[in-house]
Amino acid sequence: MGPGVAPSHPSRPHRHIPRASPTQAAVEEAYAYLNGVYASDPQQTPPQAVVLVADGAVSCSQSASATETAIAAAYNQSPNSIPTYVVGINISAFNDDEMNAFAQAGGTALPGAVSFYQTTDGQALQAAMNIIISDAQSCDVILDPPPFGADLIGVTLNGAAVGEIADCATESGYYFPDAPDLGRIELCGAACDELKLSGDVNVAYMCPGGG
């Protein structure tokens, strides 16, 4: 989405009329749709994400800050935080600051001077999308109905038992992020990585008292 050029008319003075950013409208429409999906069934809606792909200037200068504000608002909203991944196709250095700001606002900034996914051809674009899909994929497993107790489930991943943990940030296994609500478990660490590769997880329910 590069800048447009309005035709001039020698018979009358040319007036510049600021236009709303197409990018701003696009991301706001995407967030509104995803928020509607979430509102219809919060418990069953998996984590959501938006991918913003651009091959040129992505907003008019007067609306770039509004686009950044919309991206940040979607990411910071609770409880339905929506990250935005930013991908550039041959983006010039002139637009790096704007693209970096969008990635930072969306919670997906990469380390280094270029915070977004910069690509130069179809192969690089596909590689970036594969990374984004893996990163955005949820490691949450909805339990519907919830088990009778936190200790009354058995979780296996590709046939191997997965243990319950207390700290998702430092351990590998599963835990109940909404406890005492038992309607969801989250796989963490190496277990999450393996789930993203295979997608094969099984949760077995047990009855109270072993019956």
N, C-alpha and C positions, 0 to 999 in steps of 0.2 A: 504494500500500500504506500505508494510514493506520493509526493506532493502534486497537486493538480495546478494547471495554469488556466486562468479565466481569460477569454478573448476580450480584447479591448476594442472600442468603437471610436474612431476619430471624430465622429460628429458630436460626442458628448464625453464629459470627463469620466474616467474610470474610477469606480468606487470599489474598495476592498471590503468585502462583507465576511467577517469571521464565521467560520463554519464549525459545528460541533465535530469532535473527533470521531471518525468511524470506529476506531479501536475502542474508544471509551464506550460508545453505544453497544458494540459487540460484546465486550466483557460484562457490561452491566446486564445485558440480555441473558448471557450464559449463567451468571450468578443467580438471576431471578428464576430461571428455569430449574437449576439445581436446588435452590432453596425450596421451590415448590415441590419437587420430588421428595426432599427430606421432610417437609412439613406433612406430607400425606402419610408417611410411615417412618418416624424417626428410628424406631427400634430395628427395622429391617433394611434401612438404607445404608449401604457401605460407604466408607469415606469417599469423598468426591474430589475432583481436581479439574483445572482448566489448563489447556495448552495454548499459548499465544504464539503463533508463527507469523513472522513478518519478513519481507524481502526488501524493505526500504524504510523510509521514515514512517513511524507508526502513529504519529499524531501531530496535529498542528501545534506550534510552539505554545499557543495560548491555552491549550487543553491538555498538555502532557501531565501537568500536575493533577488535574482532575482525574485522568486515567489512573495515575499512580494511587490517588486517594481511594478510588473504587477498588483497585486490586488489594490494597492494604485492608480496607474495610471487610472484604470477603474473607481474607485470611485470619483476621483478628476476631471475627464474630464468634460468638459462643451460643450453643454448643456445636454448630455446624461450620467448623473452620474449613475454608476452601482454598488450598494453595494454588498458585498459578505458576506454571513452568513457561519460560520464555525461550523461544528458539528463533535465531536469526539465520537467514539464508543470504550469504555474502553481504552482511551488514557492514557499511563503511564505518571507520573510526569516528566519523562525525556524529553518528547516532549511538555510539557505545554508552554514553552517560545515561541516555534515556532508557535504553534496554536494560542496563545494569540496575537502574532505579526500579524498574518494573519487577525484575527478578527478586530484588531485595524486599520489595513491598509484598511480594507473593510468597515469601518464606522459602524460596528455592535457590537462592544465590549460590553460585559455585565459588570456590576459593580462587583468589587471584584477581588480576586487573579486569578480566572479562567475566562477569558474573552470570551471564546467560549462555545458552548452548549455541555457539557459533558454528555454522556449517557452510560448506562450499559446494557440495554436490549431492546427488541423490543418495549415494552410499553413506555419506556423513550424516545426512538427515535421518536416514533409517537407523543408524547407530544411536543417534541422540534420542530418537523416539523409543527405541528398545530400552535404553537406560531409564527414561522417564516412566515408561510403563512399569518397569520393575520397581522403581522407587515409589511410585504412586499406589502400587498394588497393596491391598489391605492384608494385614496379618490377623485381622479380627475374624472370629468364628461365632456366628449368632447361634445361641442355644434356645430353640423354641420347640417344646416348652422348656423352661429352666429345669435343671436337675433338682433332686430332692435336697441335696447338700453339696457344699464345695468339695467335700471328700468323697463324693459318690459318683465320680466320673473317671473314666480311663481314656487318656488321649494317646493316640498313636500317629506317627508321621512316617509314611512309607513303610508301615509295619513295625516300626521301632517305637517303644514307649517313650513318652515325653513327660517329664516331671513338672509338678507345680513349683513356682518360684515366688519370691516376695518382691523382687526388684527387677523390673523390666530393663532398666538402664544398664545393669551390670551382669545379669544372669541370662542363661539360655533355658527356655522352657515355656510354660504357659502360666498366666495368672488371670484373675478376675478383676478387670480395671474398674468395674462399677460396684464392687462389693459394698454392702451385702446383697445387692441385686446380682443374681447369677445368670442373667440372660445373655452374657457374652464373655468369651475368653479371648485373650490376645496372645499370640505366639511371639516370643522375643528372641533376640540374639540369633544364634545359628539356626534355631528352629524356624524363625521367621524367614531367614534366607533360604532355607530348604523348601519351605512352603511356597515361596515365590517361584522356585524352579520347577516344582512338581505339581503343586496344587492338590496334593493327596493327603488329607488329614481325616482321621476318624475319631469320633467321640462316642464312647459307649457309656450308657447310663446304668447305674446300680441302684437297687432298692434299699431302703433303710433296713438295718438289721440283717442284711445279707440274704433276704428272702426273695 
